[in-house]
Structure formats: structure tokens, C-alpha cells
């Protein structure tokens, strides 16, 4: 049993302890249902990562409020497929009122159904706990660079990078994060209506009681507020009656920035 060179993704659900505490301190089944919904999403993500992308080495482990996904670094296009899985996880959890934070690293790791340990896991955890800070999953540039070197379907490095850029965005600090805000259109049956409803849902879920949140929580939410407001502005600036139907123009004209 030896270390392998693997890409390692460590994802944490923010505020999970508070949700668990509420299952004890508050009456009713709603709080239990919250936790069940998290477990269901993580269980489905495990099934997805085991089946999507034709990976021979991908392993998924979830426990309590965390999920770890890893695969051998040189499998063709596995970075793209794995980031797509993580986009799904971040999107589904956000849609249900839970924000994620995480890190994606590369290095020595032992990960199977019985064990998970190694420097790559420590690095991914440090990215999550020390670098990400906001509700975002950070993907290191080293991971992206290596991911573009192993492609499928005869993709060039640039073509592979363009596929990856369909999932990640470079943040203000120069770090790439999985963009579950502006690059989630693949998750909607009806992209036009679905996107509008998704943005409104995030505003309702995370900012309805913003004033009552503690300072630490508000700091995390401020990042999300900034990203949502920027995206709303971008959408409205790109509305064009010559290119979009009156229905779309009217719908998105009603989008309001978060105060």
C-alpha cells in the first residue's frame, strides 16, 4: 500500500454545526429534513463521481459535513469531470440553503474505501480553511495546469482549458474558484427561467436575515453578495431587445441588486 500522485478535493459545508444544533434546540421535522437533504445531495454526488467521466481511480468519501474526492492526476479530462461534479454539489447545496468552501490540490495521497491520508489531503484542507475564506471552492493553478496536459477526444491544452473555464472563474485575488453563481446554467431544465429563479432563491435564502447574522457570517455572505450583484449588473447590461424576447427583457429587468 503506497502513496499515489492524486488530485484531491476537500469540501466543507459552512455552518453545518449550527444546523445540527437546531435539530436539538428547535422543535419540528424541518431541521431534520435539512440534514437529510445534505446527506442526500452528498450521496448522489458520490454516485455521480463513481459513474461519470469513466474514471478508473476516482474515489469519493463523505463524512459529517465534508466530502473528499480524489483521482489519479493523469487520467484524461478527469479534472474537468471532477470540477463538473463539484459544481453540481455547490449548486445543489446552495439551492437548499447551504454554502460550501473547499480546496483542490495535487500531491501524494492514499485514498480507498478504507483509508484516506497524505500531504495532498492536508494541502486541500489548508486551502479550504486558510485560503478560501469565503464560500468558494478554490482550484490551484498547478492543478489546472496539470489537468490541461491530460486530455481526451484529442483535445488540445487550450481546448481543455476552455472547457475548464466553463466551470471556474478567476476571483479578485487571482485564485480560481468553482463558479456556482454565474456558471450554473447546465443545471437548469429551462436555463432562462431557471437562472432567474436561482438568483432570486439565493437572495432569499442567504440575505433575508442578513442583519441578524453575526459579523463572521456577514463577512462570508459579503463575498456572495458581491458576486451576485456583479452578475446581476452584467446580465442587465447585456439585455438587448434586438437579441432577446420581450419576456426575457421584462423578466431580467426586474432583478434587483442586494442592498
C-alpha positions as CSV (number, residue, x, y, z in Angstrom):
1,X,0.0,0.0,0.0
2,X,1.8,3.1,-1.3
3,X,1.1,6.8,-1.9
4,X,-0.2,7.7,-5.4
5,X,0.0,11.1,-7.1
6,X,-3.6,12.2,-7.0
7,X,-5.7,15.3,-7.3
8,X,-7.6,15.8,-4.0
9,X,-10.7,17.9,-3.5
10,X,-11.8,18.7,0.1
11,X,-15.2,20.3,0.5
12,X,-16.7,21.6,3.7
13,X,-20.3,22.7,4.4
14,X,-20.4,26.0,6.2
15,X,-22.5,26.4,9.3
16,X,-23.2,22.6,9.5
17,X,-22.7,22.6,13.3
18,X,-25.4,25.2,13.7
19,X,-27.8,23.2,11.5
20,X,-27.1,20.1,13.7
21,X,-27.6,22.1,16.9
22,X,-31.0,23.2,15.5
23,X,-32.1,19.6,15.3
24,X,-31.8,19.5,19.1
25,X,-32.8,23.0,20.2
26,X,-35.7,23.7,17.8
27,X,-38.8,21.5,17.5
28,X,-40.3,20.2,14.3
29,X,-39.1,18.0,11.5
30,X,-37.9,20.8,9.2
31,X,-34.4,20.9,10.8
32,X,-34.0,17.1,10.5
33,X,-35.1,17.4,6.8
34,X,-32.3,19.9,6.3
35,X,-29.7,17.4,7.4
36,X,-31.3,14.7,5.3
37,X,-31.2,16.9,2.2
38,X,-27.5,17.4,2.7
39,X,-26.8,13.7,3.1
40,X,-29.0,13.0,0.0
41,X,-27.0,15.5,-2.1
42,X,-23.7,14.2,-1.0
43,X,-24.8,10.6,-1.5
44,X,-25.9,11.5,-5.1
45,X,-22.7,13.3,-5.7
46,X,-20.8,10.1,-4.7
47,X,-22.9,8.1,-7.1
48,X,-22.2,10.7,-9.9
49,X,-18.4,10.7,-9.2
50,X,-18.3,6.9,-9.3
51,X,-20.1,6.8,-12.7
52,X,-19.3,10.0,-14.7
53,X,-16.1,10.5,-16.6
54,X,-15.2,6.8,-17.0
55,X,-12.7,7.1,-14.2
56,X,-10.8,4.0,-13.1
57,X,-9.3,5.6,-10.0
58,X,-11.8,8.2,-8.7
59,X,-12.8,7.7,-5.0
60,X,-15.3,9.6,-3.1
61,X,-15.6,9.8,0.7
62,X,-18.1,11.8,2.6
63,X,-18.4,12.2,6.4
64,X,-20.5,14.5,8.5
65,X,-20.1,18.0,6.8
66,X,-17.3,17.2,4.5
67,X,-16.7,15.4,1.2
68,X,-13.4,14.3,-0.3
69,X,-12.9,13.3,-4.0
70,X,-9.7,12.2,-5.5
71,X,-8.3,10.6,-8.6
72,X,-5.0,9.7,-10.3
73,X,-3.7,13.0,-11.7
74,X,-3.0,11.7,-15.2
75,X,-6.5,10.3,-16.1
76,X,-7.7,12.1,-19.3
77,X,-10.0,15.0,-18.7
78,X,-10.7,13.9,-15.1
79,X,-10.2,17.4,-13.8
80,X,-13.0,18.7,-16.0
81,X,-15.3,15.9,-15.0
82,X,-14.5,16.2,-11.3
83,X,-14.9,20.0,-11.3
84,X,-18.3,19.5,-13.0
85,X,-19.3,17.1,-10.2
86,X,-18.2,19.8,-7.6
87,X,-20.2,22.4,-9.5
88,X,-23.2,20.2,-9.1
89,X,-22.6,19.8,-5.3
90,X,-22.1,23.5,-4.7
91,X,-25.1,24.4,-6.8
92,X,-27.5,21.9,-5.2
93,X,-26.4,22.7,-1.7
94,X,-26.7,26.5,-2.3
95,X,-30.2,25.9,-3.8
96,X,-31.1,24.2,-0.5
97,X,-29.6,26.9,1.8
98,X,-26.1,25.5,2.4
99,X,-22.9,27.2,1.3
100,X,-19.7,25.3,0.6
101,X,-16.0,26.1,0.9
102,X,-13.1,23.9,-0.3
103,X,-9.8,23.4,-1.9
104,X,-8.5,21.3,-4.8
105,X,-4.8,20.3,-4.6
106,X,-2.4,17.7,-6.1
107,X,0.2,15.5,-4.4
108,X,0.8,12.3,-2.6
109,X,-2.3,10.6,-1.3
110,X,-3.6,7.2,-0.2
111,X,-7.4,7.1,-0.8
112,X,-9.6,4.0,-0.9
113,X,-12.7,2.7,0.7
114,X,-10.8,2.1,4.0
115,X,-8.2,4.9,4.2
116,X,-7.6,8.5,3.3
117,X,-4.5,10.3,4.3
118,X,-1.5,12.1,2.8
119,X,0.0,15.5,2.0
120,X,-2.5,16.2,-0.8
121,X,-5.4,16.0,1.7
122,X,-3.6,18.3,4.2
123,X,-2.9,20.8,1.3
124,X,-6.5,20.7,0.2
125,X,-7.7,21.2,3.8
126,X,-5.4,24.1,4.2
127,X,-6.7,25.7,1.0
128,X,-10.2,25.3,2.4
129,X,-9.6,26.5,5.9
130,X,-6.9,29.2,5.3
131,X,-7.1,30.4,1.8
132,X,-10.7,30.1,0.5
133,X,-12.1,32.1,3.5
134,X,-15.3,32.9,1.5
135,X,-18.0,30.3,0.4
136,X,-15.9,29.2,-2.6
137,X,-14.0,26.1,-3.7
138,X,-10.5,27.1,-4.7
139,X,-8.7,25.2,-7.5
140,X,-5.0,25.8,-7.5
141,X,-3.3,26.9,-10.8
142,X,-1.0,23.9,-10.5
143,X,-4.0,21.6,-10.7
144,X,-5.4,23.4,-13.7
145,X,-2.1,23.4,-15.5
146,X,-1.6,19.6,-15.0
147,X,-5.3,19.0,-15.8
148,X,-4.9,20.5,-19.2
149,X,-2.0,18.2,-20.0
150,X,-4.1,15.1,-19.9
151,X,-7.0,15.4,-22.3
152,X,-9.5,13.1,-24.1
153,X,-11.0,13.2,-27.6
154,X,-7.8,14.6,-28.9
155,X,-8.4,18.0,-27.2
156,X,-5.6,20.5,-27.3
157,X,-4.4,22.0,-24.0
158,X,-6.2,25.2,-24.9
159,X,-9.4,23.4,-25.7
160,X,-9.3,21.6,-22.4
161,X,-8.6,24.9,-20.6
162,X,-11.6,26.4,-22.3
163,X,-13.8,23.6,-21.0
164,X,-12.5,24.1,-17.5
165,X,-13.1,27.8,-17.8
166,X,-16.7,26.9,-18.3
167,X,-16.8,25.9,-14.6
168,X,-14.2,28.1,-12.9
169,X,-13.8,31.9,-12.6
170,X,-10.7,33.8,-11.5
171,X,-11.5,35.8,-8.4
172,X,-10.3,39.3,-7.5
173,X,-7.4,37.8,-5.6
174,X,-6.3,35.9,-8.7
175,X,-7.4,32.5,-7.4
176,X,-9.7,30.2,-9.5
177,X,-13.0,29.1,-7.8
178,X,-15.8,26.8,-9.0
179,X,-18.4,29.3,-10.0
180,X,-21.8,28.1,-8.8
181,X,-23.2,31.6,-9.3
182,X,-22.7,32.6,-13.0
183,X,-21.7,29.2,-14.5
184,X,-24.5,27.0,-13.3
185,X,-26.7,27.2,-16.4
186,X,-26.1,23.5,-17.1
187,X,-28.1,22.6,-14.0
188,X,-31.4,24.1,-15.3
189,X,-34.0,22.4,-17.4
190,X,-35.0,25.8,-18.6
191,X,-31.9,28.0,-18.5
192,X,-33.7,31.3,-18.8
193,X,-36.4,30.9,-16.2
194,X,-34.2,28.6,-14.1
195,X,-31.4,31.2,-13.8
196,X,-33.8,33.9,-12.7
197,X,-35.4,31.7,-10.1
198,X,-32.0,30.5,-8.8
199,X,-30.7,34.1,-8.3
200,X,-33.9,35.1,-6.5
201,X,-33.7,31.9,-4.4
202,X,-30.1,32.7,-3.3
203,X,-31.1,36.2,-2.4
204,X,-34.0,34.9,-0.3
205,X,-32.1,32.1,1.4
206,X,-29.0,34.0,2.4
207,X,-29.9,37.6,2.7
208,X,-33.4,37.7,4.1
209,X,-32.0,37.6,7.7
210,X,-28.6,39.1,6.9
211,X,-28.9,41.9,9.5
212,X,-29.4,39.3,12.2
213,X,-26.2,37.3,11.3
214,X,-23.0,37.6,13.4
215,X,-20.1,39.5,11.9
216,X,-18.2,36.4,10.9
217,X,-21.2,35.1,8.9
218,X,-21.8,38.5,7.3
219,X,-18.2,38.6,6.1
220,X,-18.7,35.3,4.3
221,X,-22.0,36.5,2.9
222,X,-20.5,39.8,1.7
223,X,-18.4,37.8,-0.8
224,X,-21.6,36.1,-2.1
225,X,-23.4,39.4,-2.2
226,X,-20.6,41.0,-4.3
227,X,-20.6,38.1,-6.8
228,X,-24.4,38.1,-7.1
229,X,-24.6,41.9,-7.6
230,X,-21.8,41.8,-10.2
231,X,-23.6,39.1,-12.1
232,X,-27.0,40.8,-11.9
233,X,-25.4,44.0,-13.3
234,X,-23.7,42.0,-16.1
235,X,-27.0,40.4,-17.0
236,X,-28.9,43.6,-17.1
237,X,-26.2,45.4,-19.1
238,X,-26.3,42.7,-21.7
239,X,-30.1,42.7,-22.2
240,X,-30.9,43.8,-25.7
241,X,-34.5,43.9,-27.2
242,X,-32.9,43.1,-30.6
243,X,-31.4,39.9,-29.3
244,X,-33.8,38.9,-26.6
245,X,-37.6,38.4,-26.4
246,X,-39.7,40.9,-24.6
247,X,-40.5,38.3,-22.0
248,X,-36.8,37.8,-21.2
249,X,-36.1,41.6,-21.1
250,X,-39.0,42.2,-18.8
251,X,-38.1,39.3,-16.5
252,X,-34.5,40.2,-16.0
253,X,-35.2,43.9,-15.8
254,X,-36.9,43.2,-12.5
255,X,-33.7,41.7,-11.0
256,X,-32.6,43.9,-8.1
257,X,-29.2,44.1,-6.6
258,X,-28.8,43.1,-2.9
259,X,-28.6,46.2,-0.7
